[in-house]
Amino acid sequence: MTRPLKIDDLYRFEIPGDPALSPDGECVAYTLATQDAENDRVVRSVWEVRVGGGPARRLTHGPADTTPRWSPDGARLAFLREGQLHLLSVDGGEAVPLTKPARCPAGAGTPVWSPDGSRIAFSAPATRREDTAPVVIDALGWKADGAGLIGSVRTQLFVVEVESGEVRQLTHGDRHAGPPAWSPDGTQLAYPAQSGPDAAVLGTSAAHVVGVGEDAPEPRRIGPAEGLAGPVSWFPDGSALLVVGRTTFGVGHQELLRQPLDGSAPVSVSAALDRNVLPGGPGYPGALPQFHGDAIVFCARDRGATRLYRVDAAGISASPLPVGTGVSGCSVAPKAGRAAVVVADASSFAEIELLDLDAWTSGEAGRPSAGAQSVRLTDHMTGSLPEIALHPVTEREFTIADGTVVHGMITRAARTPAGGPLLVDVHGGPHNAWAPHSDPAHLYHQELASLGWTVLTLNVRASDGYGEAFYTAAVGAWGETDEQDVLEPVATLVAEGLVDPERIALTGYSYGGYLSCWLSARSDLFAAVVPGGILVDLRSMAGTSEEGHLIADFEIGDPERLSELSPISHADAVRAPTLILHGGADDTCPVGQAEQWFHALRTRDVPARLVVYPGSSHLFLLDGRPSHREDYSRRLIEWITTHTDR
């Protein structure tokens, strides 16, 4: 007997991520996130699962063990424990610390083994700022969501000798150095770093290379100074770098760029796909591009879902690699011809599957052969929640009056009668997207469906996964360009008789919070509104958000339009009861934005309530305190059901 998912089931969630496939392709190490109700925290530990079969096995007990990485010989795992590097032998025994606070006062970063296994490179802050010390600010980039006030502290590159534990800093200066990648011969590291005269303002970046020898010359920039460089790796023959980024800085897709070491112009190897390359990050699932022979396996978003693709000299795979409906991690063992992939689908939030890459390459015309299927290795969803059945997600397309096609998803319990209430949920970004698979962050979708609601999620203009023209369609016209992408699909569902026009609620987080506030001032369609993590005053946000100047300069562009496109300028028109939910330590959309909106509504006698979650960053819905995530969903449901009750 199965039952629907409930909000308090989140305390039983076990969600795997960050897989690392052993060099021989026979074992997958990964991080498992579980929920500690007693201490109100997420616990992360390192697990492993054997390809040949058998249950997954816990290797460490947390509470903050992450990013396992195999040594080249497969004999040891390096991982982070409470921010410091540790080593664990596959033969058993306790983990041994490799770095310590005395040598790495701000902790270490994701470990990257040298080809010979003698050293580990990582990027990390060079110093640790004392919590009570004054913060001296001379440039932009002085705070970061989740880290808070960082002042002038910048991430730098370090190398630690595995046997001695000696740590050496390779880069210095006032610009961040990103995660490193070893050259095939082990003599150099490539990494992304801020570059160009306006790097502190714009965040422009480029690939760099630095030698690891004691007498190595200063780091040198490779490629254009004023583009955008994300993760960097090496082509197997050492002839060039593979960079996730853009040749120009601005709003648009990231590409896979082949960057010659002589600094000549990079060449895109993914442009033909017209999809955004996703290397992975909080809220933006994906994986680092990796080599399989001469081919590159990488992630890109298509119609909301992050999928695996393959590109080689013949071009890009005609269809995505056959794993799940959404990818949030991938590790390739080139010699074994396999990949371990974290996937989500209609019945599970995340599980690990094994993909035979050699079978994929045997297909014709870029399509997989019959044997190119994935095999599931873990079953955490069934193990932790065996009695749960998720409500189905049905995809829809809506044609807007100007001819634009908007892709949407409807979550609705089977046999729900027509004419019931509707919740419209707008995603953040604005360049994120809703995916057509299960989702552990928005539990209120499932519980509302159990209560007879229909939940509509829409990938409005600016969403990722529909080509670069769609991705950039709202630049300079937030709210104006995409408001009909919400209002017209709702009108369609009303006209079809699926929902009650008097019982429609609206919610959204981050950019979705912005658009929720905007729409509540532009339409009387919504009986209740719940914006979360909001931005309502683009002018003040430009100087207070960690991303404010980028939004003002590139997403909006025209300073004269900042006030015009700010919901706060239109607050007089709001009538709908509004519940505002916001993290108290949000540095992306500072809590002052929520305070402004609450003040604007209450002084105009609009029913409004502000709930602030102390200490919670912008991303707390993904990995914050379980009690905060539970409370968010419960308050949202209570508010919209109360104000749509008939």
Secondary structure, DSSP 8 states (H G I E B T S, - for coil): --B---GGGGGG-EEEEEEEE-TTSSEEEEEEEEEETTTTEEEEEEEEEETTS---EE----SBEEEEEE-TTSSEEEEEETTEEEEEETT----EESS-TTT-TT---S-EE-TTSSEEEEEEESS---TTS-----SS--EETTTEE-TT--EEEEEEETTT--EEE---SSS-B---EE-TTSSEEEEEEE-STTHHHH--EEEEEEE-STT----EEEEEEEEEEEEEEE-TTSSEEEEEEESS-SSS--EEEEEETT----EESSGGG-S-B---BTTB-----EEETTEEEEEEEETTEEEEEEEETTEE-SS--SS-SEEEEEEEETTTTEEEEEEE-SS-S-EEEEEEHHHHHTSSTT---TT--EEE---HHHHH-TTB----EEEEEEE-TTS-EEEEEEEE-TT--SSEEEEEEE-STTT----SS--SS-HHHHHHHHTT-EEEEEE-TT-SSS-HHHHTTTTT-TTTTTTHHHHHHHHHHHHTTSEEEEEEEEEEETHHHHHHHHHHHH-S--SEEEEES----HHHHHHHSTTHHHIIIIII--GGGTTTT-GGGGGGG--S-EEEEEETT-TTTTHHHHHHHHHHHHTTT--EEEEEETT--TTHHHHS-HHHHHHHHHHHHHHHHHHH--
